[in-house]
């Protein structure tokens, strides 16, 4: 593992940790805010129900991302969570646009139900002034989710590449061991062959019959 790969994983992991923390806080805020305006009937159902769903979905996706970030065994959750966050970013952008474009309808709803909601003029004015706060929050989350998508993809492919290198290195080590064993076997076979040849030559020289020269007596040579 090179220094560049180590720094890449460290930076992307740290960025995802920060993003997960921000998303966790924003998810809790959106969930509590939607329940507050929904249970107190401060907003129409078409407004607080999507915000509640968005906050809950955000918390679930953060959990998946955290599992994939801190445990390499669950790295497969990183692309899943990044795809979910991309879908979530689209939802956040759409909800922000809805809030921005329906500002007049929100004010009208609050004024028509001011008596039912038991809101004073100051409370009504404060709610009207802060009605776009969730939209700005959603836009900030939208930008962050786009950045998060790139970080998750980078961390996943970095870990995948590192795992591929480790497996390739392990295969090379196994091949080297096999080659060393084959070389040892070849060396042993060669030594055995040379030893067998030496013994064959040695025993062949011992078993070869020696021819003794025949001496003819001198008397026999004289008679002839």
N, C-alpha and C positions, 0 to 999 in steps of 0.2 A: 504494500500500500504506500503510494507516494505521498509526499507532503501536500501536494495540491489536492489530492483526493481527500486527505484527512481534513484539510481546511474547508473544502467544499461541504463535506458532511457536517462538520462542526457549525459552519455558518448557517446552512439551511436548517439544521436541527434547532439551532438557537432561534432563528427567525420563526419557525413553526411553533416553538414553545411560546414565544411572545404573542403570536397571532392567536394561538389557542386560548391564552389567558384573556386576551381582549375579547375574543368571541364568546368565551364563557361569561364574562361580565356583561357583555351586551345582550347575550341570550337571556340571562337572568333579568336584566332591566326590561327588555321587551316583554318577557313573560309576566313579570310583576305589573308593568304598566298596563298591559292589555287586560289583565285580570282586574286591576283597579278601576279602569274606565268602563269595563264591562259589567262588573258586579254592582257598581254605583250608577250604572246607566248614564254615564257621561258621554257616550258615543254610540252610534248605531252599530248594529250587529255586523254589518258588512265591513266595518272598520276595525273593530277590536278582535274579531275572530281570526282574520288572516295574520294579524300581528302576533296573536297567541300561538298560532300554528308555526309561524316563522321562528319565534323564540324557542319553542320546543324542538323543532327540527334542527336549529342551530346548536342546541345543547347535545343532541344525539350525535351530530356530525363531529363536534369537538371531541367527544369520547372516542370515536373511531380514529380520528387523527392522532390523538394522544397515544393510543395503543400502538399504532403503526410507527410513531416517531421514536418511542422509548424502547420498543422491543423489536429487534431485527427479524425475529421469527414471524411477526405480524406485519411485515413490510408490505404485504399484499393489500393491507387496508389503506395504505397511502394513496394509490390511484383511485380506490373506491371513494375515499373521503374527499379527494380533490375534485372528482367528478360531481359528487354531491354538493360540494361548496360552489362549483361553477353553476350548477342549477340553482343553488341558493342565492348566488350573486344576481342571477337574472330575476329571481323573485323579489329580492331586495330592491333592485332598480325599478321594477314594475310597481311595487308598493309605494316607493318614494314618489314616482310620477303621479300615482293616483292621489296621494295626499296633497301634492303640490297643485294638482289640477282641480281638486275637490275642496279647496279652502272655503269657497263661498258656501258650499253645501254643508260643510262642517259648522260654520258660523250660524247658518240658518237653523240647523238641527239644535244647536245649543240654545239659541234664542227662543225657539218654539217650545223647548222643554225646560226652560229656566225654572219655572215654578215647580214642575214635577221633580227636577233635580235638586231643588232647594239651594239654588246658587244665588249668591249676592252679586251685585254688579261688579264688585272688585274681583270676585272669584271667576265670574264669567269673562271678564276682561283678561285676567291672567291666563285662563285656559285658551282663549282665542289667540293671545300673543304667543303661546308656546305650542300651538297646534302643529307647527312645522318642525319642531325639534325631532320627533321620530323620523321625519323624512331626511333631515340632515344626517342623522345617525345611520340610517339605511344606506345613504350614498357613501358615507365613509366605510361602512362594512362592504359595500360593493367593490370599492377600489382595493380594499385589503384582501378580499377573496380572490381577486384576479392575481394579485402578487402571491398569495398563498398557493394558488394553483401551480404557478411556476416553481415555487420552492418544493412543493410536494413531489412534483414530477422529477425535479432534479435530484432530490434525495433518493427517490425510489430507483432511478436508473443508475445512480452512483453505487448504491448497495448491490444492485443486480450485476453491474460490471465488476465490482470487487468479488462477488461470489463466483462469477465466471472465471476470474483470474485465479482464485484459490483452487477451484476445481481443475483448471488446466495445469496449475503447478503441481497439484497432487497426482494428476495423470502422468506428468513428466517424471516425477519422483518414482512412481511405480514402474515406469518404463526403464528408468535408470537401474533400478534394483533388478529387474528381469534381465537386462543386458549384462550386469555384473555377474549374475548367477549363470547366465549362458557362457560368459567368458571363463568363469571358473570351471564349469563342466568341460568346456573345450580344452582348457589347460590340463585338467586331470586326464582326459581321454588321450591327449597327445603324450603325456608322460607315460601312461600305461602302454600305449602303442610302442614308444621307444624302448621301454623296459622289456616288452615282449620280444621285440626284434633282437635286443641284446642277448636275451636268454636263448633264443632260437639259434643265433650265431654261435654262442658258447657251447651249447649241447651238440650242435652239428659238427663243430671242430673236434670234440672229444670222441664222438662216435665214428669218425671217419677212419677206416682201416689203414694201417701203415704197412708198406711193402718193403720187406727186408731183402737186400741183394744176396744172391746165391753164390757162394764161393766154390769154385771147381778145384778139386785136389790137383797137386802138381804131377802126381804119378799118372793120373788120367790124362793129363795134357801131354805127357811124354809118350804114352802109348799111342796116343792119337798121332 
